[in-house]
Amino acid sequence: MVAKAKTAEQPWGATGCDVYEVRPRKSRDGVDLISDQFRYGPIWYAGPDAVRNAVAYAKYRSLSRSHKAKIRVLDDFGAVILTH
């Protein structure tokens, strides 16, 4: 039995689950919800509850697709703050 190597299609070693990242925008006016599953690029959220709304949408989307989700919230420097 041979172990499969991690490839670009399997970020962070995630197999069989959806991977989402919540990153602050460069213009500092909200956050982007990033995933390979989105056709047209990241989804932008603004306002005082931007991070909470982005995480809630990622959880909702993963439940509707019956896949597990890995959601990582990053700070300005790219360090992980929260993981869901």
Residue pairs with C-beta under 8 A, 6 or more apart in sequence:
6 13
9 36
11 19
11 36
12 19
12 70
12 72
14 70
16 67
16 68
17 62
17 67
17 68
17 69
17 70
18 35
18 37
18 58
18 61
18 62
18 65
18 67
18 68
18 69
18 70
19 35
19 36
19 69
19 70
19 72
20 33
20 34
20 35
20 58
20 62
20 69
20 70
20 71
20 72
21 33
21 34
21 35
21 71
21 72
21 73
21 74
22 31
22 32
22 33
22 34
22 51
22 54
22 55
22 58
22 71
22 72
22 73
22 74
23 31
23 32
23 34
23 74
23 78
24 30
24 31
24 32
24 74
24 75
24 76
25 31
25 32
25 44
29 46
30 44
30 45
30 46
30 47
30 50
31 44
31 45
31 46
31 50
31 51
31 54
32 42
32 43
32 44
32 45
33 42
33 43
33 44
33 45
33 54
33 57
33 58
34 42
35 42
35 58
37 61
43 54
43 57
45 51
45 53
45 54
47 53
51 73
55 71
55 73
55 84
58 69
58 71
58 84
59 69
59 71
59 84
61 69
62 68
62 69
69 84
70 83
70 84
71 82
71 83
71 84
72 80
72 82
72 83
73 80
73 81
73 82
73 83
73 84
74 80
74 81
75 81
